[in-house]
Amino acid sequence: MANTNQYYVALDDQVFGPYSLDEVSNLGLLPDTLVSRADSEWTNASEMPELRYLFNSTSQHAHIPLYDNQRLIYKQKRKAALIGVLTLG
C-alpha cells in the first residue's frame, strides 16, 4: 500500500521527493507546480486541497507580477530557488 503522506514534485522533467506535507509546503511552490501524492495523479499545487492555503490572497506566494515578462522572470527565480532546496534537501 502506498504511503499517502508522501508528496512528489515535478520540475523540468525531473521528479523530486518523497516529502512530507510540511516539507512540500515549505518549498516555495508556484500554483502551477506539478505535485503528486504517492497514491494519486499529478496536479497543480493550487488544486491540491491540502496545499491551497499557500496560494490564498494573504499568502506571500500569491503575488505574481502583472506583466508576462515579469511573470516569467518570477517563475524562473522561484524554480531556481526550489531546485536549490531540492538538491540540498
PDB file as gemmi writes it, atoms N, CA and C in Angstrom:
CRYST1    1.000    1.000    1.000  90.00  90.00  90.00 P 1                      
ATOM      1  N   MET A   1       0.842  -1.189   0.000  1.00  0.00           N  
ATOM      2  CA  MET A   1       0.000   0.000   0.000  1.00  0.00           C  
ATOM      3  C   MET A   1       0.884   1.248   0.000  1.00  0.00           C  
ATOM      4  N   ALA A   2       0.560   2.217  -0.835  1.00  0.00           N  
ATOM      5  CA  ALA A   2       1.345   3.446  -0.947  1.00  0.00           C  
ATOM      6  C   ALA A   2       1.138   4.332   0.273  1.00  0.00           C  
ATOM      7  N   ASN A   3       2.185   5.049   0.637  1.00  0.00           N  
ATOM      8  CA  ASN A   3       2.102   5.995   1.750  1.00  0.00           C  
ATOM      9  C   ASN A   3       1.508   7.291   1.232  1.00  0.00           C  
ATOM     10  N   THR A   4       0.268   7.622   1.643  1.00  0.00           N  
ATOM     11  CA  THR A   4      -0.415   8.804   1.148  1.00  0.00           C  
ATOM     12  C   THR A   4       0.096  10.087   1.780  1.00  0.00           C  
ATOM     13  N   ASN A   5       1.014   9.988   2.725  1.00  0.00           N  
ATOM     14  CA  ASN A   5       1.592  11.175   3.355  1.00  0.00           C  
ATOM     15  C   ASN A   5       2.887  11.590   2.685  1.00  0.00           C  
ATOM     16  N   GLN A   6       3.202  10.997   1.554  1.00  0.00           N  
ATOM     17  CA  GLN A   6       4.397  11.352   0.810  1.00  0.00           C  
ATOM     18  C   GLN A   6       3.997  12.115  -0.449  1.00  0.00           C  
ATOM     19  N   TYR A   7       4.755  13.183  -0.717  1.00  0.00           N  
ATOM     20  CA  TYR A   7       4.467  14.047  -1.865  1.00  0.00           C  
ATOM     21  C   TYR A   7       5.683  14.104  -2.771  1.00  0.00           C  
ATOM     22  N   TYR A   8       5.416  14.239  -4.066  1.00  0.00           N  
ATOM     23  CA  TYR A   8       6.455  14.350  -5.074  1.00  0.00           C  
ATOM     24  C   TYR A   8       6.224  15.629  -5.865  1.00  0.00           C  
ATOM     25  N   VAL A   9       7.314  16.245  -6.323  1.00  0.00           N  
ATOM     26  CA  VAL A   9       7.255  17.488  -7.079  1.00  0.00           C  
ATOM     27  C   VAL A   9       7.953  17.245  -8.419  1.00  0.00           C  
ATOM     28  N   ALA A  10       7.334  17.714  -9.503  1.00  0.00           N  
ATOM     29  CA  ALA A  10       7.916  17.579 -10.839  1.00  0.00           C  
ATOM     30  C   ALA A  10       8.332  18.950 -11.348  1.00  0.00           C  
ATOM     31  N   LEU A  11       9.605  19.064 -11.721  1.00  0.00           N  
ATOM     32  CA  LEU A  11      10.139  20.296 -12.306  1.00  0.00           C  
ATOM     33  C   LEU A  11      11.054  19.929 -13.458  1.00  0.00           C  
ATOM     34  N   ASP A  12      10.813  20.528 -14.603  1.00  0.00           N  
ATOM     35  CA  ASP A  12      11.675  20.339 -15.770  1.00  0.00           C  
ATOM     36  C   ASP A  12      11.962  18.865 -16.043  1.00  0.00           C  
ATOM     37  N   ASP A  13      10.907  18.073 -16.103  1.00  0.00           N  
ATOM     38  CA  ASP A  13      11.003  16.642 -16.419  1.00  0.00           C  
ATOM     39  C   ASP A  13      11.781  15.830 -15.393  1.00  0.00           C  
ATOM     40  N   GLN A  14      11.908  16.342 -14.179  1.00  0.00           N  
ATOM     41  CA  GLN A  14      12.542  15.597 -13.094  1.00  0.00           C  
ATOM     42  C   GLN A  14      11.561  15.508 -11.930  1.00  0.00           C  
ATOM     43  N   VAL A  15      11.599  14.394 -11.224  1.00  0.00           N  
ATOM     44  CA  VAL A  15      10.730  14.189 -10.077  1.00  0.00           C  
ATOM     45  C   VAL A  15      11.586  14.208  -8.812  1.00  0.00           C  
ATOM     46  N   PHE A  16      11.137  14.990  -7.822  1.00  0.00           N  
ATOM     47  CA  PHE A  16      11.824  15.113  -6.553  1.00  0.00           C  
ATOM     48  C   PHE A  16      10.899  14.634  -5.439  1.00  0.00           C  
ATOM     49  N   GLY A  17      11.468  14.037  -4.428  1.00  0.00           N  
ATOM     50  CA  GLY A  17      10.686  13.575  -3.289  1.00  0.00           C  
ATOM     51  C   GLY A  17      11.145  12.189  -2.903  1.00  0.00           C  
ATOM     52  N   PRO A  18      10.500  11.580  -1.981  1.00  0.00           N  
ATOM     53  CA  PRO A  18       9.261  11.997  -1.332  1.00  0.00           C  
ATOM     54  C   PRO A  18       9.500  13.049  -0.240  1.00  0.00           C  
ATOM     55  N   TYR A  19       8.462  13.858  -0.024  1.00  0.00           N  
ATOM     56  CA  TYR A  19       8.461  14.879   1.012  1.00  0.00           C  
ATOM     57  C   TYR A  19       7.235  14.707   1.890  1.00  0.00           C  
ATOM     58  N   SER A  20       7.358  15.121   3.122  1.00  0.00           N  
ATOM     59  CA  SER A  20       6.189  15.190   3.994  1.00  0.00           C  
ATOM     60  C   SER A  20       5.368  16.414   3.595  1.00  0.00           C  
ATOM     61  N   LEU A  21       4.163  16.536   4.128  1.00  0.00           N  
ATOM     62  CA  LEU A  21       3.327  17.704   3.837  1.00  0.00           C  
ATOM     63  C   LEU A  21       4.024  18.981   4.297  1.00  0.00           C  
ATOM     64  N   ASP A  22       4.644  18.970   5.466  1.00  0.00           N  
ATOM     65  CA  ASP A  22       5.362  20.155   5.950  1.00  0.00           C  
ATOM     66  C   ASP A  22       6.506  20.525   5.016  1.00  0.00           C  
ATOM     67  N   GLU A  23       7.253  19.535   4.573  1.00  0.00           N  
ATOM     68  CA  GLU A  23       8.386  19.810   3.686  1.00  0.00           C  
ATOM     69  C   GLU A  23       7.920  20.382   2.348  1.00  0.00           C  
ATOM     70  N   VAL A  24       6.917  19.773   1.738  1.00  0.00           N  
ATOM     71  CA  VAL A  24       6.456  20.254   0.432  1.00  0.00           C  
ATOM     72  C   VAL A  24       5.809  21.632   0.573  1.00  0.00           C  
ATOM     73  N   SER A  25       5.207  21.924   1.706  1.00  0.00           N  
ATOM     74  CA  SER A  25       4.588  23.240   1.931  1.00  0.00           C  
ATOM     75  C   SER A  25       5.627  24.349   2.030  1.00  0.00           C  
ATOM     76  N   ASN A  26       6.842  24.001   2.391  1.00  0.00           N  
ATOM     77  CA  ASN A  26       7.901  24.991   2.571  1.00  0.00           C  
ATOM     78  C   ASN A  26       8.843  25.107   1.377  1.00  0.00           C  
ATOM     79  N   LEU A  27       8.507  24.499   0.257  1.00  0.00           N  
ATOM     80  CA  LEU A  27       9.388  24.539  -0.918  1.00  0.00           C  
ATOM     81  C   LEU A  27       9.219  25.791  -1.769  1.00  0.00           C  
ATOM     82  N   GLY A  28       8.228  26.611  -1.490  1.00  0.00           N  
ATOM     83  CA  GLY A  28       8.003  27.803  -2.302  1.00  0.00           C  
ATOM     84  C   GLY A  28       7.399  27.471  -3.650  1.00  0.00           C  
ATOM     85  N   LEU A  29       6.457  26.551  -3.654  1.00  0.00           N  
ATOM     86  CA  LEU A  29       5.825  26.123  -4.898  1.00  0.00           C  
ATOM     87  C   LEU A  29       5.040  27.248  -5.553  1.00  0.00           C  
ATOM     88  N   LEU A  30       4.971  27.205  -6.868  1.00  0.00           N  
ATOM     89  CA  LEU A  30       4.075  28.080  -7.630  1.00  0.00           C  
ATOM     90  C   LEU A  30       2.738  27.362  -7.769  1.00  0.00           C  
ATOM     91  N   PRO A  31       1.668  28.111  -8.010  1.00  0.00           N  
ATOM     92  CA  PRO A  31       0.362  27.467  -8.147  1.00  0.00           C  
ATOM     93  C   PRO A  31       0.320  26.374  -9.223  1.00  0.00           C  
ATOM     94  N   ASP A  32       1.114  26.531 -10.284  1.00  0.00           N  
ATOM     95  CA  ASP A  32       1.084  25.543 -11.369  1.00  0.00           C  
ATOM     96  C   ASP A  32       2.203  24.505 -11.293  1.00  0.00           C  
ATOM     97  N   THR A  33       2.924  24.454 -10.176  1.00  0.00           N  
ATOM     98  CA  THR A  33       3.923  23.404  -9.988  1.00  0.00           C  
ATOM     99  C   THR A  33       3.201  22.066  -9.860  1.00  0.00           C  
ATOM    100  N   LEU A  34       3.664  21.055 -10.590  1.00  0.00           N  
ATOM    101  CA  LEU A  34       3.030  19.744 -10.531  1.00  0.00           C  
ATOM    102  C   LEU A  34       3.441  19.013  -9.258  1.00  0.00           C  
ATOM    103  N   VAL A  35       2.428  18.516  -8.549  1.00  0.00           N  
ATOM    104  CA  VAL A  35       2.628  17.801  -7.286  1.00  0.00           C  
ATOM    105  C   VAL A  35       1.770  16.547  -7.322  1.00  0.00           C  
ATOM    106  N   SER A  36       2.266  15.497  -6.673  1.00  0.00           N  
ATOM    107  CA  SER A  36       1.500  14.266  -6.594  1.00  0.00           C  
ATOM    108  C   SER A  36       1.697  13.635  -5.220  1.00  0.00           C  
ATOM    109  N   ARG A  37       0.601  13.097  -4.675  1.00  0.00           N  
ATOM    110  CA  ARG A  37       0.732  12.220  -3.514  1.00  0.00           C  
ATOM    111  C   ARG A  37       1.132  10.858  -4.068  1.00  0.00           C  
ATOM    112  N   ALA A  38       1.671  10.029  -3.218  1.00  0.00           N  
ATOM    113  CA  ALA A  38       2.126   8.714  -3.665  1.00  0.00           C  
ATOM    114  C   ALA A  38       1.005   7.897  -4.295  1.00  0.00           C  
ATOM    115  N   ASP A  39      -0.241   8.183  -3.929  1.00  0.00           N  
ATOM    116  CA  ASP A  39      -1.370   7.386  -4.406  1.00  0.00           C  
ATOM    117  C   ASP A  39      -2.266   8.107  -5.413  1.00  0.00           C  
ATOM    118  N   SER A  40      -1.787   9.223  -6.008  1.00  0.00           N  
ATOM    119  CA  SER A  40      -2.682   9.993  -6.875  1.00  0.00           C  
ATOM    120  C   SER A  40      -1.986  10.477  -8.136  1.00  0.00           C  
ATOM    121  N   GLU A  41      -2.786  11.092  -9.003  1.00  0.00           N  
ATOM    122  CA  GLU A  41      -2.304  11.656 -10.255  1.00  0.00           C  
ATOM    123  C   GLU A  41      -1.585  12.982  -9.998  1.00  0.00           C  
ATOM    124  N   TRP A  42      -0.811  13.438 -10.978  1.00  0.00           N  
ATOM    125  CA  TRP A  42      -0.156  14.735 -10.906  1.00  0.00           C  
ATOM    126  C   TRP A  42      -1.207  15.826 -11.059  1.00  0.00           C  
ATOM    127  N   THR A  43      -1.064  16.897 -10.278  1.00  0.00           N  
ATOM    128  CA  THR A  43      -1.983  18.026 -10.350  1.00  0.00           C  
ATOM    129  C   THR A  43      -1.233  19.299  -9.998  1.00  0.00           C  
ATOM    130  N   ASN A  44      -1.775  20.438 -10.378  1.00  0.00           N  
ATOM    131  CA  ASN A  44      -1.181  21.708  -9.976  1.00  0.00           C  
ATOM    132  C   ASN A  44      -1.263  21.840  -8.458  1.00  0.00           C  
ATOM    133  N   ALA A  45      -0.241  22.394  -7.864  1.00  0.00           N  
ATOM    134  CA  ALA A  45      -0.207  22.544  -6.404  1.00  0.00           C  
ATOM    135  C   ALA A  45      -1.434  23.293  -5.893  1.00  0.00           C  
ATOM    136  N   SER A  46      -1.897  24.298  -6.629  1.00  0.00           N  
ATOM    137  CA  SER A  46      -3.044  25.094  -6.191  1.00  0.00           C  
ATOM    138  C   SER A  46      -4.360  24.312  -6.207  1.00  0.00           C  
ATOM    139  N   GLU A  47      -4.386  23.170  -6.887  1.00  0.00           N  
ATOM    140  CA  GLU A  47      -5.593  22.347  -6.952  1.00  0.00           C  
ATOM    141  C   GLU A  47      -5.608  21.255  -5.894  1.00  0.00           C  
ATOM    142  N   MET A  48      -4.512  21.091  -5.171  1.00  0.00           N  
ATOM    143  CA  MET A  48      -4.440  20.074  -4.136  1.00  0.00           C  
ATOM    144  C   MET A  48      -5.012  20.663  -2.843  1.00  0.00           C  
ATOM    145  N   PRO A  49      -6.100  20.105  -2.317  1.00  0.00           N  
ATOM    146  CA  PRO A  49      -6.779  20.710  -1.165  1.00  0.00           C  
ATOM    147  C   PRO A  49      -5.865  21.076   0.002  1.00  0.00           C  
ATOM    148  N   GLU A  50      -4.938  20.218   0.333  1.00  0.00           N  
ATOM    149  CA  GLU A  50      -4.075  20.481   1.484  1.00  0.00           C  
ATOM    150  C   GLU A  50      -2.998  21.540   1.222  1.00  0.00           C  
ATOM    151  N   LEU A  51      -2.840  21.964  -0.039  1.00  0.00           N  
ATOM    152  CA  LEU A  51      -1.851  22.997  -0.375  1.00  0.00           C  
ATOM    153  C   LEU A  51      -2.486  24.320  -0.802  1.00  0.00           C  
ATOM    154  N   ARG A  52      -3.794  24.357  -0.946  1.00  0.00           N  
ATOM    155  CA  ARG A  52      -4.474  25.573  -1.427  1.00  0.00           C  
ATOM    156  C   ARG A  52      -4.182  26.791  -0.568  1.00  0.00           C  
ATOM    157  N   TYR A  53      -4.039  26.599   0.725  1.00  0.00           N  
ATOM    158  CA  TYR A  53      -3.797  27.746   1.617  1.00  0.00           C  
ATOM    159  C   TYR A  53      -2.529  28.502   1.232  1.00  0.00           C  
ATOM    160  N   LEU A  54      -1.594  27.846   0.567  1.00  0.00           N  
ATOM    161  CA  LEU A  54      -0.351  28.503   0.157  1.00  0.00           C  
ATOM    162  C   LEU A  54      -0.588  29.600  -0.873  1.00  0.00           C  
ATOM    163  N   PHE A  55      -1.702  29.540  -1.556  1.00  0.00           N  
ATOM    164  CA  PHE A  55      -1.953  30.436  -2.678  1.00  0.00           C  
ATOM    165  C   PHE A  55      -3.142  31.364  -2.449  1.00  0.00           C  
ATOM    166  N   ASN A  56      -3.606  31.479  -1.208  1.00  0.00           N  
ATOM    167  CA  ASN A  56      -4.724  32.382  -0.940  1.00  0.00           C  
ATOM    168  C   ASN A  56      -4.247  33.821  -0.976  1.00  0.00           C  
ATOM    169  N   SER A  57      -5.153  34.762  -0.900  1.00  0.00           N  
ATOM    170  CA  SER A  57      -4.830  36.180  -1.099  1.00  0.00           C  
ATOM    171  C   SER A  57      -3.899  36.761  -0.042  1.00  0.00           C  
ATOM    172  N   THR A  58      -3.776  36.126   1.116  1.00  0.00           N  
ATOM    173  CA  THR A  58      -2.882  36.650   2.154  1.00  0.00           C  
ATOM    174  C   THR A  58      -1.524  35.965   2.150  1.00  0.00           C  
ATOM    175  N   SER A  59      -1.355  35.007   1.263  1.00  0.00           N  
ATOM    176  CA  SER A  59      -0.100  34.256   1.214  1.00  0.00           C  
ATOM    177  C   SER A  59       0.994  35.057   0.516  1.00  0.00           C  
ATOM    178  N   GLN A  60       2.217  34.873   0.959  1.00  0.00           N  
ATOM    179  CA  GLN A  60       3.339  35.534   0.306  1.00  0.00           C  
ATOM    180  C   GLN A  60       3.543  35.007  -1.105  1.00  0.00           C  
ATOM    181  N   HIS A  61       3.067  33.821  -1.403  1.00  0.00           N  
ATOM    182  CA  HIS A  61       3.233  33.238  -2.729  1.00  0.00           C  
ATOM    183  C   HIS A  61       2.145  33.679  -3.692  1.00  0.00           C  
ATOM    184  N   ALA A  62       1.140  34.364  -3.199  1.00  0.00           N  
ATOM    185  CA  ALA A  62       0.005  34.721  -4.045  1.00  0.00           C  
ATOM    186  C   ALA A  62       0.327  35.860  -5.003  1.00  0.00           C  
ATOM    187  N   HIS A  63       1.329  36.674  -4.716  1.00  0.00           N  
ATOM    188  CA  HIS A  63       1.647  37.810  -5.573  1.00  0.00           C  
ATOM    189  C   HIS A  63       2.458  37.354  -6.779  1.00  0.00           C  
ATOM    190  N   ILE A  64       1.862  37.511  -7.952  1.00  0.00           N  
ATOM    191  CA  ILE A  64       2.562  37.224  -9.202  1.00  0.00           C  
ATOM    192  C   ILE A  64       2.525  38.509 -10.019  1.00  0.00           C  
ATOM    193  N   PRO A  65       3.657  38.988 -10.507  1.00  0.00           N  
ATOM    194  CA  PRO A  65       3.687  40.232 -11.279  1.00  0.00           C  
ATOM    195  C   PRO A  65       2.692  40.224 -12.433  1.00  0.00           C  
ATOM    196  N   LEU A  66       2.228  41.423 -12.819  1.00  0.00           N  
ATOM    197  CA  LEU A  66       1.170  41.548 -13.807  1.00  0.00           C  
ATOM    198  C   LEU A  66       1.626  41.296 -15.240  1.00  0.00           C  
ATOM    199  N   TYR A  67       2.821  41.682 -15.575  1.00  0.00           N  
ATOM    200  CA  TYR A  67       3.267  41.576 -16.955  1.00  0.00           C  
ATOM    201  C   TYR A  67       3.880  40.214 -17.232  1.00  0.00           C  
ATOM    202  N   ASP A  68       3.658  39.696 -18.444  1.00  0.00           N  
ATOM    203  CA  ASP A  68       4.119  38.353 -18.775  1.00  0.00           C  
ATOM    204  C   ASP A  68       5.622  38.190 -18.615  1.00  0.00           C  
ATOM    205  N   ASN A  69       6.417  39.167 -19.051  1.00  0.00           N  
ATOM    206  CA  ASN A  69       7.868  39.017 -18.919  1.00  0.00           C  
ATOM    207  C   ASN A  69       8.277  39.014 -17.444  1.00  0.00           C  
ATOM    208  N   GLN A  70       7.584  39.775 -16.610  1.00  0.00           N  
ATOM    209  CA  GLN A  70       7.878  39.754 -15.176  1.00  0.00           C  
ATOM    210  C   GLN A  70       7.457  38.417 -14.570  1.00  0.00           C  
ATOM    211  N   ARG A  71       6.344  37.877 -15.050  1.00  0.00           N  
ATOM    212  CA  ARG A  71       5.882  36.581 -14.551  1.00  0.00           C  
ATOM    213  C   ARG A  71       6.901  35.501 -14.885  1.00  0.00           C  
ATOM    214  N   LEU A  72       7.442  35.541 -16.100  1.00  0.00           N  
ATOM    215  CA  LEU A  72       8.445  34.563 -16.494  1.00  0.00           C  
ATOM    216  C   LEU A  72       9.680  34.675 -15.619  1.00  0.00           C  
ATOM    217  N   ILE A  73      10.161  35.891 -15.378  1.00  0.00           N  
ATOM    218  CA  ILE A  73      11.330  36.097 -14.515  1.00  0.00           C  
ATOM    219  C   ILE A  73      11.032  35.592 -13.103  1.00  0.00           C  
ATOM    220  N   TYR A  74       9.858  35.924 -12.579  1.00  0.00           N  
ATOM    221  CA  TYR A  74       9.453  35.482 -11.244  1.00  0.00           C  
ATOM    222  C   TYR A  74       9.458  33.955 -11.162  1.00  0.00           C  
ATOM    223  N   LYS A  75       8.862  33.294 -12.170  1.00  0.00           N  
ATOM    224  CA  LYS A  75       8.791  31.836 -12.154  1.00  0.00           C  
ATOM    225  C   LYS A  75      10.187  31.217 -12.244  1.00  0.00           C  
ATOM    226  N   GLN A  76      11.053  31.808 -13.064  1.00  0.00           N  
ATOM    227  CA  GLN A  76      12.404  31.273 -13.187  1.00  0.00           C  
ATOM    228  C   GLN A  76      13.151  31.384 -11.865  1.00  0.00           C  
ATOM    229  N   LYS A  77      12.996  32.508 -11.164  1.00  0.00           N  
ATOM    230  CA  LYS A  77      13.661  32.684  -9.872  1.00  0.00           C  
ATOM    231  C   LYS A  77      13.123  31.697  -8.852  1.00  0.00           C  
ATOM    232  N   ARG A  78      11.806  31.476  -8.822  1.00  0.00           N  
ATOM    233  CA  ARG A  78      11.209  30.545  -7.871  1.00  0.00           C  
ATOM    234  C   ARG A  78      11.668  29.123  -8.165  1.00  0.00           C  
ATOM    235  N   LYS A  79      11.729  28.759  -9.455  1.00  0.00           N  
ATOM    236  CA  LYS A  79      12.192  27.418  -9.803  1.00  0.00           C  
ATOM    237  C   LYS A  79      13.645  27.226  -9.409  1.00  0.00           C  
ATOM    238  N   ALA A  80      14.469  28.247  -9.632  1.00  0.00           N  
ATOM    239  CA  ALA A  80      15.887  28.157  -9.251  1.00  0.00           C  
ATOM    240  C   ALA A  80      16.004  27.979  -7.746  1.00  0.00           C  
ATOM    241  N   ALA A  81      15.211  28.719  -6.988  1.00  0.00           N  
ATOM    242  CA  ALA A  81      15.245  28.587  -5.530  1.00  0.00           C  
ATOM    243  C   ALA A  81      14.769  27.214  -5.101  1.00  0.00           C  
ATOM    244  N   LEU A  82      13.714  26.710  -5.743  1.00  0.00           N  
ATOM    245  CA  LEU A  82      13.182  25.402  -5.427  1.00  0.00           C  
ATOM    246  C   LEU A  82      14.190  24.309  -5.758  1.00  0.00           C  
ATOM    247  N   ILE A  83      14.822  24.406  -6.913  1.00  0.00           N  
ATOM    248  CA  ILE A  83      15.822  23.420  -7.290  1.00  0.00           C  
ATOM    249  C   ILE A  83      16.987  23.435  -6.300  1.00  0.00           C  
ATOM    250  N   GLY A  84      17.385  24.613  -5.853  1.00  0.00           N  
ATOM    251  CA  GLY A  84      18.444  24.709  -4.842  1.00  0.00           C  
ATOM    252  C   GLY A  84      18.052  23.996  -3.577  1.00  0.00           C  
ATOM    253  N   VAL A  85      16.828  24.171  -3.131  1.00  0.00           N  
ATOM    254  CA  VAL A  85      16.338  23.493  -1.926  1.00  0.00           C  
ATOM    255  C   VAL A  85      16.293  21.989  -2.144  1.00  0.00           C  
ATOM    256  N   LEU A  86      15.823  21.580  -3.310  1.00  0.00           N  
ATOM    257  CA  LEU A  86      15.698  20.152  -3.588  1.00  0.00           C  
ATOM    258  C   LEU A  86      17.049  19.454  -3.662  1.00  0.00           C  
ATOM    259  N   THR A  87      18.027  20.111  -4.266  1.00  0.00           N  
ATOM    260  CA  THR A  87      19.333  19.466  -4.398  1.00  0.00           C  
ATOM    261  C   THR A  87      20.101  19.460  -3.083  1.00  0.00           C  
ATOM    262  N   LEU A  88      19.837  20.418  -2.221  1.00  0.00           N  
ATOM    263  CA  LEU A  88      20.477  20.429  -0.913  1.00  0.00           C  
ATOM    264  C   LEU A  88      19.743  19.527   0.065  1.00  0.00           C  
ATOM    265  N   GLY A  89      18.448  19.316  -0.223  1.00  0.00           N  
ATOM    266  CA  GLY A  89      17.492  18.615   0.551  1.00  0.00           C  
ATOM    267  C   GLY A  89      17.888  17.573   1.461  1.00  0.00           C  
TER     268      GLY A  89                                                      
END                                                                             
